[in-house]
Amino acid sequence: MTLKVPTMSEMLAEGKTPDILFWVGCSGSFDDRAKKITKAVVKILNHCNVNFAVLGTEESCSGDPARRAGNEFTFQMQALMNIQVLNGYEIKKIVTACPHCFNTLKNEYPELGGNYEVIHHTQLIQDLINIGKLVLADGGTFKGKKITFHDPCYLGRANDVFEAPRALIEKLDASLVEMKRCKTNGLCCGAGGAQMFKEAEKGDKEINVERTEDALETQANIIATGCPFCNTMLTDGVKNFNKEAEVLVLDVAELIANAAEL
């Protein structure tokens, strides 16, 4: 299946306007594992004939890691550049597969002049299923499997999006098993706050190992995530316990694309 990913500049040249901008994010653009999540989202958008576009080379980092690390100047530079581009294209609605981008674009860009409707990819996919544009195959790949969902901090506790990813997992004919720390009581994977990009501080255990223990305790076959950073941290956690042959770490978009046989 050939993926169709039009850019905003291409659309503008043809006099067209997309209904939604897919904000890919740094991880989804450059990290080899996260690129698979990006492709899963695009497969779903293509399959459902969603009129979307990406910024391509005009997209820059949202500025989230800079602000979390305390570099406010860099954050504002990045944010203002992005807002100039987004406003130039008169973007109204944005979907992203990264909760860090989601939170920054939704809650922090308005004070700098960037006002958009921003949704997480699990919310968009849920809408597509609800309106009948996306149909999952009966008795699919995940029938009878146990899946646990790790709440990304910036999706769950920061923005109260708990229902959409779980509703999607429940559509898979799989059983959703919750970790003891979930939803508003979820535990960070250890990558937020720009921690992804620095060495761990002194302690007796890595956060991602602690969180992976929570996931393995559920006896789930699959750990589902909704964030590329969480995906990296939990994949490393599973490797730490030498369980990668038994426990898969997959984004919700990958689960749905697989179940819809895209």
Protein Blocks (a to p, Z undefined) as FASTA:
>chain_A
ZZddddfklmmmnopacfbdcdebjmlmmmmklmmmmmmmmmmmmmnopacddekjmpcc
ehlmmmmnopaklmmmmmmmmmmmmmmnopabdcdfbfklmmmmmmmmmmnopacddddf
klmmmmmmmnopaccdehifkgoiacdddddfklmmmnopaklmmmmmmmnopacdddfb
gcjlpccehlgghlmmpccdddfbdfklmmmmmmmmnopabdcdfbfklmmmmmmmmmmn
opmmmpccddfklmmmmmnoZZ
